Amino acid sequence: MPRKLPCPHLCSTKLYRSKARRRHVHREHGPVEDVCLLCTEPFLSTQALKRHTSMAHNNVAQMSDISLREASLTDELYGNTDLDEFISTLIQPDEQFLKIEQAAVDSLVRLLQQDIPAKIRPARVLKRREYFCPGRLSRQGYGCERKRKSDIDLTLVMDKEAFPTVDSLKEGMEDLLSTLKTSLTHQQSKRDVIVEWDKTTKHSVQVTLTDNDGLRHSIDMLPAVDLKLDDAESVRNIFKQMEQSDSETKAFYSASLAPLQVELVRALPTKVKSLIRLIKFWNKEKVKPVLKDLCPTSYVYEVIIMDAWAKAKRPSNFDMKRAAHAVMTKLRNYKIMRICTPGIALYKRKSDKKGNKTAFIMDPCNPTNDIYNNRQFNWKGMSAEAKKWLNKPVFAGVSKTSKSW
């Protein structure tokens, strides 16, 4: 039996078998440099990776061209020096895909609003795309088509008569999610999409939607209360109610503030939205495979990007390299992030005690949500990946980007 060894970083007295040790180092102290492109298994040396490739995959040279091209997809990002072209040719969804995606989501929305029990039918549905998985490669000669898919958040704004307050939603959430799961499973035959149940969390239901073209869309559905958010005074009143609530109730307010978050991002210049797509691609393809559930969410990156953009004097047109460099530098220096951006946040944060230098990232649409400290994200692992990209040729000679893009 192979002997167990301690973590090479000596972070505890625990002993690990070989595979568990590699994965521990990759997850907790990495990401490591040597990762198999074909199965994503991490290794602690280049020699070990080569031995694995030879034994497990019968040498890379014998793999099909299609497999190699698909495995190299995310390496396109670190090898690319023209980020605008990378975004337009690889990350930006094309019109055909957008039409297909919209038709699939519309079918699901009709099911939600017409074919499930009246008591849980949403009054309206807000759509927000979290991520788009590209299906083509930008280099000439790379002709493979990888299945495109998208990750989408749907906020289900519930009928006021059924759920008039956040407390009513909190009390009825478990039954609502259970009924929603059952109804979607039984009623999907009425629509031209296939709904596969993935999992239920405390605040959402997660499904995979497959349309007539065979494209798959990951959907998170978050029930929310129809709060009065028509004007600044109404928003301030909601914030006051939240500040007087317990922590559990505050969490139920979060989804109900989604209209504010959607509008905030919608109002950004087109090129800032392209920057957001780029950073989300980096996060999904480079960070999340390593950090899993400890990876910062898409909204966290949006808030960080908006803060960086504001500090660069809110340009509508800019050098994408400098913008990405500014964001990656903020992520690398995560320990000193202090974000509550004037002009973007819908409130003024109360001043800290003198001398307090604790990092924070305040949700601009929620004064009770410090998204840096309220969740246990692996900031160190994310920072390591940001540092890796900053050392690539695309950023050679790029500097002093915090105030000028």
N, C-alpha and C positions, 0 to 999 in steps of 0.2 A: 504493500500500500504506500503511495507517495506520501512523503512526510509533509507536515504543515509548517508554514513559515509565517513570521510576523510581517506586518506592513513595513515596507522599506522606509517609510516616513516615521515609524515608531509612534503612531498616534494612539496606540493602545497596546495592551498585552495580549489581545486576541490573536489566535493563529489561524491561517487560512490555507485551504488547498489551492493549487495553482490557478485555476480559472477564477475562483472566488477572489483571490488576491489581486489578480489583474483587474477585475471589474471594480473592486473596491478602490484601487489606486486611481483608475480612470474616472470614477464617479466622484470621489471625495477629494482627490488631490490633483486631478487632471484638468482638462483632457490631456491624455498622453499623445505623443506624436505618431506612434506606430499603430494604426487601426486598419484592419483588413477592409478593403473597399467592397468585397463581395459578400461578407456576412457581418460586418461592423464589429467583429470581436477585437478588443484591445490587447496590445502586447507591450511588454516593458523593455523590449529591445528590437532593433531592426532584424537582427539575426533570428530571433524567435518568430517574428512575423514571416520572414522568408521560409522558415521551416514549416510553419503552419500552411502557407500558401501552397507549398510543394506537396504536402501530405493530404491536406483537406480538400484542395481544389485542383489537384493534379497539374499544378503550375498554371499561372495566369495565361500563358501563351496558348493553352489548349481550350480556354473559355471562348464562347462565341463572341463575335464582334459586337452583337447587340448587347450582351451582358456587360461587356467592358464599357461600352458607351454609356449605358444606364448607370453603371457604378461610378463613372467619372462625372456624372451630372453636377453634383455639388462642388466638385473641384474646379468647375468652370468659374465659380465666383472668385476664388483665391488666385486663379491664374489670369483673370481678366484685368485689363488696364483701362478699359473704356466702360465705366459704370452706366452711363446713359444708354449706350447700345445694349449692354447686358440687360437692363431693365426693359427696354422696348422689345427686344427679341426673345427674352426668356421669361420674364416675370409678369409683364403686363398681359392680362387676359385679352384675347382677341374678341371681336364683336360676335362671332359665331358661338364661341363658348359662353359669352355673357347671355345670349338669347336662350341657349339651351339651359343654362343654370337658372335663369329667371323663370322659364316655363316650369321647371321642376319644382322650384320653391313656390310658385303660384299654385301649383297643383296641391302641394302640402297645405298651403294656407287655406285653400278652399275646403279641404278636408277638415281643417281645424275649425273653420267658421260655419260649416254646414252639416257635417256628418257625425260630430261627437255630441255628447249630452249638452243641453243648453246651459247648464250650470257652470260648465268649464270652458265654454266657447269664448275666445278672446274678442274684445271689441275691436281691436286693431293689432297688427303685427308689424314690428320694426325689424328690418333686416340690416345686418352688418357683416360684411365679409372679413373674416379674421386672417385667412391665408388662401393663396392660390398655388396649387402644385402644377408647375409647367409641364407641358408634354412635348417639348421640342428642345433641341440643343442649338446653340448659336454658331458653333464652328462649322465651316463648310466641310461636307463629307460626313457629318454626323447625321445620318438620316433617320434614326430610330424615333419612334413615337412612344413615349411613356404615357400611360393613362393619366389624363388630367383630372384633377379633383379640387374641391375647395372646402375650406372650413368656414362655416357660417353660424353666427349667433342670431337667433330669433327671439326678440323680447315679446312675450305674449301679454299685452296690456289687457287685463281682465275687465269684464263688465262691472260698472260701479255698483249695480244692484246686488250682484253676487258677492263682490269683495270691495266694500266701500272704504276700508281702511287697511293700513299695513298690519294691524293686529288681527284683523279678520283673515288676511292672507296667511299670516304666520300660523294661526289656529287651523286653517283648512288645507295647508300646503301638502301634507302627507297624503291626504285623500285625493286632492287634486292631481298630484303626480301619478298616483296609482290608477285613477280613472283614465287619465290621459294615455297611459301606457296601454291599458286594456283596449281603449277605444281605437287607437291608431292601429293596433294589431288586427282588430276585427274589421275595421272599416276600409283598410287600404285597398281592397279589391275594387272599390268604387272609383279609384283614381288610376291614372296611367303612370304611377311610380310604385316602387317597392320600398317599404319602410322596415328596416331591421333595427331592433332595439339593441342598444349598446349597454347603457347603464343609467342608473338614477343617482343623482347626488342630493344633498339636502335642499338645494335650491333650483335644480334643473333636471331635465331629461335629455339624454344624448342618443341620437339615432343616426343611422347611415341611410341616406336616400339614394336609390338607384333609379335613374330615368330610363326612358325608352332607348337612348343611345348607349346604354351600358355605363355611363359615367356616374361615379359615386361622389356624393357630397356629404360631408360630416356636419351634422346639424346639432347645435345646442339650443334647447328651448327653455327660456327662463320666464316663468310667470311673474307678473308685476302688477302693482296697483296703479290705477289711473290718477296720479297726483296732479294737482293744479300747479302747472309750471308755466303759466301764460306770461308772467311778467316778473320783474326783479323782486318786487315786494312779496309775491307769492312764493318765490324760491327761497327768500330769506325766512319766511314763516316755516317752510318745510325744514330748513336747516335748524331752526330753533327747536322744532319738535324732535328732530333726530338727536340733538345734543342732550336732550332730557331723557332719552330712551336708554335701555340697557343694551349691552353689546350684541346680544342675539337679535334684538329688534332692529338695531342699526344695520345688521347684515341683510335683513329683509327689505330695507329701504334701498339698498344699492341697485338692484335690478330696476326698481321703479324710477331711478334717476337716469336710466339709459337714454331717454330722449335728449337730455342735456349733453351726454357724451357723444351721441351720434351727430348732433348739430355742431358741436365743437369741431369735430374732425371734418365734417362736410364743408365747413366754411374755410378750410385751409386752402392755400394755393395749390394748383395741380402738381407742381414739382415737389412740394412738401409731401403730398400723398404718394408720389413715386418714391421718395426717400423712405417713407414708412413701409412701402412694399418691399424695398430692398432690405431693410433691417429685419422685417418679419421673415423674409426668405432666409437670411443668415441665421436667425434664431431657430427657425423650424428645421433647417437642414444641418446646422453645425452645432447648435447648443442643446436643443431638446433631446436628440438621440443619446446624449451623454447624461444630462441632468434629469431627464424624465419629468416627474411631477414637481421637482424642485426648480424647474426652469421658470423664470419670470414670464408673466402672461403678456399677450399682445398689447393690452391696454397700458401696461407698465412702460413698454417701449414707446408707445404713442406719446405718453406724458413726457418722457425724457426727451424725445425728439422735438416736441413743441417747445420745451424749455430751451433747448439748444438753439432752435430757430429764433426764438424771441431774443436771446442774448446776442444773436448775430444780426439784430435789427430787422428781423422779419422780412427778408428779401423774397420776392415772388419768383425771381430767376437767380440761379447761382451755380457754382461749380460743384457737381455732385461728389467729386472726390473730396473736396474740402468739407462738404457737409457730412459725408459718411465718416471722415476722419474725426470731425468734431464730436459726433455721437459715440464713436468707438472709444475716443479718449475719455469721455464722461463715464462710459461703462468700465473702462480699465481702472479709473479712479473712483470706483463706487463708494469707497469709504468716506469720501468727502462730499457726496451728493447732498445738496440741501435745496429741494425744489418746491416752491410754491409761487408760480410765475405770475407777477402782476399783469393784468390785462388779459390773462387767460383763465386763471382761477376766478370763480364766481364769488369769492369771499376774500377777506383779509385774515391771514393766519395770526393768531395771538403770538406775541413775541416770547421767545424762550428766556429762561433765566440767563443772566449775564455769564458768558463764558461757556455755555453749553454748545458743544460742537458735534452733537450726535447727528448722524446722517438721517435724512427723511425725504420722502417723495409724497407730497400731498396730492390726492385726487382732486383735480381742479373743479370737479362737479360734486364733491362730497367732503365737507370740512371735518368729518369724523373718521375719514379713511386715510391713514398713513400707509400707503401701499408698499413702502420700503420695510416697515417694521411689523405690519399686521400679518404678514405671511412669511413662512420660513423658506425663502428662496435661497438657492446656492449662489450667492453673488460672487464668491471667489472663483467658482468654476466658470461662470459666465465671463468674468473679467479675464481669465486665462485665455479664453477663445477670442475675446476682443483684442488682446495683446498679440495673439498669433496673426490675426488679419492685419493689424497695424504694421507688422514686420514684413508684409508682402510687398512686391514691387509696385503695386498700384499706388501706394502711399509714399514712395520714395521721394524725398525732397519736399513733402507736404508738411507744413507746420503752422503754428499760431493761427489755428482755425476757430478758436472759441468765440471771437468777436467779428470775424469776417469770413464769409463763404464765397 
